[in-house]
Amino acid sequence: MKIDALMLDPKDNVVTCVRDVEAGETVCYRKDDEFLNVDAKESIPFGHKIALQDLAQEEAVYKYGELIGKTNRPVGKGCLVDHTNIYSVPRDYESEYVQG
């Protein structure tokens, strides 16, 4: 099975495309031991993210299992997720720091 995108953590709601994807193509990715697909609704450049579900405005976006931002408008399943439709949110990194 050919993988078109990488899921970095099972709770991610986006995957990163490892090739240029044209609108209408099916994108295959792996979640744990399962191969899943999402249909691209628009072109997704290599190295960019595609939404795995419909994301409402102000919805949290997860990559690496971490919050990477929130949507500034609705983003449909299969659409490009990038700087035009998400924004960074402040995090309290000190509270996340694990002392050794």
C-alpha positions in Angstrom: 0.0 0.0 0.0 1.4 3.4 -1.0 1.3 6.0 1.8 0.6 9.6 0.7 0.6 11.3 4.1 2.0 10.8 7.6 0.0 10.7 10.8 2.4 11.5 13.6 0.1 10.7 16.5 -3.3 8.9 16.7 -5.1 11.9 18.1 -4.0 14.2 15.2 -6.8 15.6 13.1 -4.5 16.5 10.2 -1.9 14.5 8.3 1.1 15.7 6.4 1.3 14.9 2.7 4.6 13.4 1.5 3.8 14.3 -2.2 1.9 16.9 -4.1 -1.8 15.9 -4.1 -4.3 17.1 -6.6 -7.9 17.9 -5.8 -10.0 14.7 -6.3 -7.2 12.3 -5.4 -7.4 9.9 -2.5 -4.8 10.3 0.2 -3.8 7.1 2.0 -2.3 7.3 5.6 -1.6 4.9 8.4 -3.1 5.2 11.9 -1.6 2.6 14.1 -2.0 -0.7 12.1 -4.9 0.5 10.0 -4.6 2.1 6.5 -7.1 4.9 6.0 -8.1 7.3 3.2 -9.2 10.9 2.9 -10.3 12.4 -0.4 -8.6 15.7 -1.2 -11.1 18.5 -1.9 -8.4 20.8 -3.1 -4.7 20.6 -4.0 -2.3 20.0 -1.1 1.4 20.8 -1.7 4.1 18.4 -0.5 4.8 18.9 3.2 1.5 20.5 3.9 -1.4 19.3 6.0 -4.8 17.9 5.0 -7.8 17.9 7.3 -9.1 14.5 8.3 -12.5 15.8 9.5 -14.6 18.9 9.2 -13.1 21.5 11.5 -15.3 24.3 12.8 -14.1 27.8 13.3 -12.0 28.1 16.5 -11.5 24.3 16.5 -8.2 23.0 17.8 -5.8 21.5 15.2 -3.5 18.6 16.4 -0.3 17.4 14.8 2.4 15.4 16.6 -0.3 14.8 19.2 0.1 18.5 20.2 -2.1 21.6 19.7 -0.5 23.5 16.8 -3.2 26.1 16.5 -6.9 26.8 16.0 -8.9 27.4 12.9 -9.9 31.0 12.0 -12.7 29.8 9.7 -14.3 26.4 9.0 -12.1 23.9 7.2 -13.7 21.0 5.4 -12.5 17.4 5.5 -9.9 16.9 2.7 -9.0 20.6 2.6 -5.6 22.2 3.0 -4.7 23.3 6.5 -2.1 26.1 6.5 -1.3 29.6 7.8 -4.3 31.0 6.0 -6.8 29.1 8.0 -5.2 28.4 11.4 -3.5 30.6 13.9 -1.1 29.9 16.8 -2.4 29.9 20.3 -0.3 30.7 23.4 0.7 27.7 25.5 1.9 27.6 29.1 5.1 25.8 28.4 6.4 26.1 32.0 3.4 24.0 33.3 4.3 21.4 30.6 8.0 21.2 31.6 8.9 17.9 33.2 11.7 18.1 35.7 14.2 15.2 35.7 
